[in-house]
Amino acid sequence: MERKIYKDLQNWKNSANRKPLILQGARQVGKTYIVNYFAGCEYSNSVYCNFEKDLKLHEFFNDLTPSSIINKLSLYKRKEIFEGNTLIIFDEIQSCPEAITSLKYFNEEANGYHIIALGSLLGVSVNRNNYSFPVGKVDFMNLYPLDFEEYLMAKNEQKLIDMIKEHYKASKKLDTAFHEIALNYYKEYLFVGGMPEAVNEFNKNHNPDLVRIIQQNILEAYQNDMGKYNKQTDIPKTKIIYKSISTQLAKENKKFQYKLIKQGGRAVEFENAIEWLCLSGIATQLYRLESIMLPLDAYKSLSDFKFYMNDVGLCCAFQDIHYEDILGENPLFDIFKGGLTENYVFNQLTINKLHLYYWTSNSDAEIDFITRINNDIIPIEVKASINNKSRSLKSYVDKYNPAYSIRITQKNFGFENNIKSIPLYATFCIKQN
């Protein structure tokens, strides 16, 4: 399965300033697959070490001297390890704190060796267990579930991708036939999501029931992970917060509310659980901006946020949304569809490395996303259908006069009244130039 991060990995390999790389991401997003595939294509050989499954490896890092580690790994794995020609893969590195620390010494003393470390719960383990982290001595990348462009790539729809990009750039309507094809793929993606195993299964058998089994298994694995690197008292809180994310997306007011979890619930009671979910990569907060001023991050309200899951397919699985509910435009699904659509857009823009916030005014106007694109602060409005009516966007424009606005709906491409209209399937096109 082709992933866009492959080019980033190639750039890392060829960089004159290359350091050991830490590839982060939630479980099941394809980290191990893409790195082993990369190793097979770009290196003469590779050495794969999984610290969670093979506890014997931990002893090799009692001595942090790179030459000692290399010699032991070479003997244990029965492979020659060559500088520049062998990729060393440290999987589930959070299970071995000494291996994390060793990256510092590889960078300082033996940077000719190419090392990629993978961690599903790395952020959690480092923050919760006070590990010595090699700050400034490693490079970072993040891998997410497949975005919608990668989903189309998995379906061998490169010509459709090129067409979408071309019409996005020109703000020119796509032919109705192709517009409807792309919309149908988008609706399909809302159910399947971007977890590689779910995408593979759907492409092979086109069976929503089999996809749902995979999604439920992933959700169960996430729930099991909540017992790792977590205080015993925080485990049930983490599980109930995670469940509540998708539940609160069905509310008209999508600001995350503790009172919907527990009567009289307060932030201090659940802050560790929220931290775990964010550090594990399976959920992300979106903060409200109190003012449209630079730098945007300095004007966010830490007490007002929305919460989104890392994958819309898992979101549907949590709420038992059926494939037919989405493709059949079930009217009983409309309210939740609005929150699910926001979650989808949030995921696509986050993968494109846009820093996102939302905005509200005293008169109840609300803009779904505010971000900086190049030098401009741009409001982004999201609608689940073709509805274009919005007092909120007009209110924002009248107050702040942005260079332009973006409206994401099921409508075709266009540019009118200084609003760039983008179909939901083309959200992946929105990025820094």
Residue pairs with C-beta under 8 A, 6 or more apart in sequence:
1 30
1 33
1 146
1 154
1 196
1 199
1 200
2 150
2 153
2 154
3 30
3 34
3 143
3 146
3 150
4 147
4 149
4 150
5 34
5 141
5 143
6 34
6 37
6 38
8 141
9 21
9 34
9 35
9 38
9 42
9 116
9 141
10 38
10 42
12 18
12 21
12 139
12 141
13 42
13 114
18 111
18 114
18 139
19 107
19 111
19 137
19 138
19 139
20 103
20 106
20 107
20 111
20 115
20 116
20 117
20 134
20 137
20 138
20 139
21 115
21 116
21 117
21 138
21 139
21 140
21 141
22 93
22 103
22 116
22 117
22 118
22 119
22 122
22 138
22 139
22 140
22 141
23 31
23 35
23 116
23 117
23 118
23 119
23 141
23 142
23 143
24 118
24 119
24 122
24 123
24 140
24 141
24 142
24 143
24 281
25 31
25 120
25 142
25 143
25 144
25 281
26 120
26 145
26 222
26 280
26 281
26 282
26 310
27 120
27 218
27 221
27 222
27 225
27 282
28 195
28 196
28 197
28 218
28 221
29 143
29 144
29 145
29 194
29 195
29 196
29 281
29 310
30 143
30 146
30 196
31 91
31 118
31 120
31 143
32 91
32 118
33 196
34 143
35 87
35 89
35 116
35 118
36 46
36 48
36 89
38 87
39 46
39 87
39 89
40 46
42 87
43 85
43 86
43 87
43 114
44 82
44 85
44 86
45 79
45 80
45 82
45 85
45 86
45 87
46 86
46 87
46 88
46 89
47 73
47 74
47 77
47 79
47 81
47 86
47 87
47 88
47 89
48 77
48 89
48 91
49 57
49 73
49 77
49 88
49 89
49 90
49 91
50 57
50 91
50 92
51 57
51 58
51 90
51 91
51 92
51 93
51 94
51 95
51 96
51 99
52 91
52 92
52 95
53 92
56 76
57 76
57 96
57 99
58 95
58 96
58 98
58 99
60 68
60 69
60 72
60 73
60 76
61 69
61 96
61 98
61 99
61 101
61 102
62 98
63 69
64 98
64 101
64 102
64 105
65 105
65 109
66 102
66 105
66 106
66 109
66 110
66 113
67 110
69 102
70 81
70 110
70 113
73 81
73 88
74 80
74 81
79 86
80 86
81 88
81 113
83 110
83 112
83 113
83 114
84 112
84 114
86 113
86 114
87 114
87 115
87 116
88 113
88 114
88 115
88 116
89 115
89 116
89 117
89 118
90 96
90 99
90 115
90 116
90 117
90 118
91 117
91 118
92 118
92 119
92 120
93 99
93 100
93 117
93 118
93 119
93 122
94 100
94 119
94 120
94 121
94 122
94 124
94 125
94 126
94 229
95 125
97 125
97 129
97 131
97 132
99 117
100 117
100 122
100 126
100 131
100 132
100 133
100 134
101 131
101 132
101 133
101 134
103 115
103 117
103 134
103 137
103 138
104 134
104 137
106 113
106 115
107 134
107 137
107 138
108 137
117 138
119 125
120 225
120 280
120 281
121 225
121 228
121 229
121 279
121 280
123 279
123 280
123 281
124 228
124 229
124 230
124 276
124 279
124 280
125 131
125 229
126 133
127 275
127 279
128 229
128 230
128 276
129 229
142 281
144 194
144 310
144 347
144 350
144 351
145 193
145 194
145 195
145 196
145 310
145 311
145 313
145 347
146 154
146 194
146 195
146 196
146 199
147 194
147 347
147 348
147 351
147 352
147 428
148 185
148 186
148 189
148 194
148 348
148 425
148 427
148 428
149 161
149 428
150 194
151 185
151 189
151 192
151 194
151 199
152 158
152 160
152 161
152 185
153 161
154 199
154 200
154 203
155 185
155 203
157 185
160 178
160 181
160 182
160 185
163 174
163 178
164 174
164 182
164 425
164 426
164 429
165 429
166 172
167 173
167 174
167 413
167 426
168 413
168 422
168 426
168 429
169 429
170 413
171 413
171 414
171 415
171 420
171 421
172 413
173 179
173 412
173 413
173 414
174 182
174 412
174 413
174 423
176 412
179 412
179 423
182 423
182 425
182 426
183 410
183 423
183 424
183 425
184 327
185 425
186 423
186 424
186 425
187 326
187 327
188 202
188 326
188 327
189 312
189 313
189 344
190 312
190 313
190 316
190 326
190 340
190 341
190 344
191 208
191 211
191 313
191 316
191 321
191 323
191 326
191 327
192 198
192 199
192 202
192 211
192 313
193 199
193 215
193 311
193 312
193 313
193 314
193 315
193 316
194 311
194 312
194 313
194 347
195 214
195 215
195 218
195 311
195 313
195 314
197 214
197 218
198 211
198 214
198 215
198 218
198 313
201 207
201 210
201 211
201 214
202 208
202 210
202 211
208 322
208 323
211 313
212 317
215 313
215 314
215 316
215 317
216 317
218 314
219 314
219 317
219 318
222 242
222 280
222 282
223 239
223 242
225 280
226 235
226 238
226 239
226 242
226 276
227 235
229 276
230 238
230 276
231 272
234 272
234 273
234 276
237 269
237 270
237 272
237 273
238 272
238 273
238 276
238 277
240 261
240 273
241 261
241 270
241 273
241 274
241 277
242 277
242 282
242 283
243 318
244 256
244 260
244 261
244 307
245 256
245 277
245 283
245 307
245 308
245 309
245 315
246 309
246 315
246 318
246 319
247 260
247 319
248 254
248 256
248 257
248 260
248 307
248 339
249 308
249 315
249 336
249 339
249 340
249 342
249 343
250 319
250 335
250 336
250 339
251 257
251 260
251 335
251 339
252 335
254 306
254 339
254 342
255 288
255 304
255 305
255 306
256 285
256 305
256 306
256 307
258 265
258 266
258 267
258 269
258 270
259 265
261 270
262 269
267 303
274 285
274 307
277 283
278 284
278 285
281 310
282 309
282 310
283 307
283 308
283 309
283 310
284 307
284 308
284 310
284 346
284 350
285 305
285 306
285 307
286 305
286 306
286 307
286 308
286 346
286 356
286 357
286 358
286 369
287 300
287 301
287 302
287 304
287 305
287 357
287 358
288 300
288 301
288 304
288 305
288 357
288 358
288 359
288 360
289 296
289 299
289 300
289 301
289 357
289 358
289 359
289 370
290 299
290 300
290 301
291 299
292 299
292 359
292 370
292 377
292 400
293 299
294 377
296 355
296 357
296 370
296 372
296 377
297 355
300 357
306 342
306 358
308 342
308 343
308 346
308 347
309 315
309 318
309 343
310 347
311 347
312 340
312 343
312 344
312 347
315 340
315 343
316 326
316 340
319 336
321 333
321 336
321 340
324 330
325 332
325 333
326 333
326 337
334 384
337 384
338 383
338 384
340 384
341 382
341 383
341 384
341 424
342 368
342 382
344 424
344 427
345 368
345 369
345 380
345 382
345 408
345 424
345 427
346 356
346 369
348 427
348 428
348 430
349 356
349 369
349 371
349 380
349 427
349 430
350 356
351 428
352 428
352 430
352 431
352 432
353 431
353 432
354 371
354 372
354 373
354 430
354 431
354 432
355 371
355 372
356 369
356 370
356 371
357 369
357 370
357 371
358 366
358 367
358 368
358 369
358 370
359 366
359 367
359 370
359 379
359 396
360 366
360 367
361 395
361 396
361 399
363 395
365 391
365 392
365 395
365 396
366 392
367 379
367 380
367 381
367 392
367 393
367 396
368 380
368 381
368 382
369 379
369 380
369 382
370 377
370 378
370 379
370 380
371 377
371 378
371 380
372 378
373 430
373 431
373 432
373 433
374 432
374 433
376 402
376 403
376 404
377 400
377 402
378 402
378 403
378 404
378 405
378 406
379 393
379 396
379 397
379 400
379 402
379 405
379 406
380 405
380 406
380 407
380 408
380 430
381 390
381 392
381 393
381 405
381 406
381 407
381 408
382 408
382 409
383 390
383 407
383 408
383 409
383 410
384 409
384 410
385 409
385 410
386 409
386 410
386 411
387 409
388 407
388 409
388 411
390 407
393 405
393 407
393 419
396 402
396 405
397 405
397 418
404 418
404 419
404 420
405 418
405 419
405 420
406 419
406 420
406 422
406 430
407 419
407 420
407 421
407 422
408 422
408 423
408 424
408 427
409 421
409 422
409 423
409 424
410 423
410 424
411 421
411 423
412 421
412 423
413 421
413 422
413 423
413 426
414 420
414 421
415 421
422 429
422 430
